[in-house]
Amino acid sequence: MMSRTPLLGTLCLGVVVGLMAASAFAEDWISLFNGKDLEGWTPKITGYELGDNFADTFRVEDGMITVSYDGYDSFDGKFGHLFYKTPYSHYRLLIEHRFIGEQVEGGPGWAIRNSGAMLHCQDPKSMTIDQDFPVSIEAQLLGGDGENARTTCNMCSPGTHIEMDGELVKRHCVESESKTFHGDQWVIAEMEVRGDESIKHFINGELVMEYQKPQLDPADKDAKSLVKNGDVSLAFGYISLQSESHPVQFRRVELLPLEE
């Protein structure tokens, strides 16, 4: 019979190693939001210069990045994006978010309870002043309307294409297999991004879609200037959060770098 002392020691060692591994895993995550202000983030709103945060659209309230329209008379196509300062290629991005309140007057019908995390964005400095959306891959975040089914963490492709099952996909949006989240509940979206190889979307830890080979659309007016020597691959870029006319809050924005 095995002595209880060595067995106990083995078990204790296993617990310590497990705790160390968990601690190391936690320490590898980078918080992109400090909970106090928008340090490291820069807004770009359609019709305004980079850095002009019209009507304090993006702000920090109660420790959360909040997209607010209380300074707007009407939305009038003022699509906004809040860019993080550092471009990335291989990473896992976690965004905990919720929709609140009512859509601002003048917002398009499709933008009710609609926001997004833009991946592999072009450098915001290269956007034109009237450009609505950065060339990017969007993990589209949608809230339910209280009645109908509506998936979230879909894929949309401003100025880009993707591949699924070996086929080039040119349609603008592809729905995920997620559940619908009605009301003002918090939802955790995660995106696993591996350069120009593959991207996976998760909702509350559940895989809801995956696709491959994000790439520039050479026919798109905003993307064509980003194509260099015929190379359309999209392997890295900036991360941004959207303002699309419905108030939304983000309380965690965290990134785990992955090995290339």
Secondary structure, DSSP 8 states (H G I E B T S, - for coil): ---HHHHHHHHHHHHHHHHHHHHHHHHH-EES--SSS-TTEEEEETTS-TT--GGG-EEEETTEEEE--TT-S--TT--EEEEESS-BSEEEEEEEEEE-S---TT--GGGTTEEEEEEEE--GGGS-TT-SS-SSEEEEEE---SSS----SEEE-TTEEEEETTEEE-SSEE--S-----TT--EEEEEEEETTTEEEEEETTEEEEEEEEEEE-TTSTTTGGG-BTTB-B---BEEEEEESSS-EEEEEEEEEE---
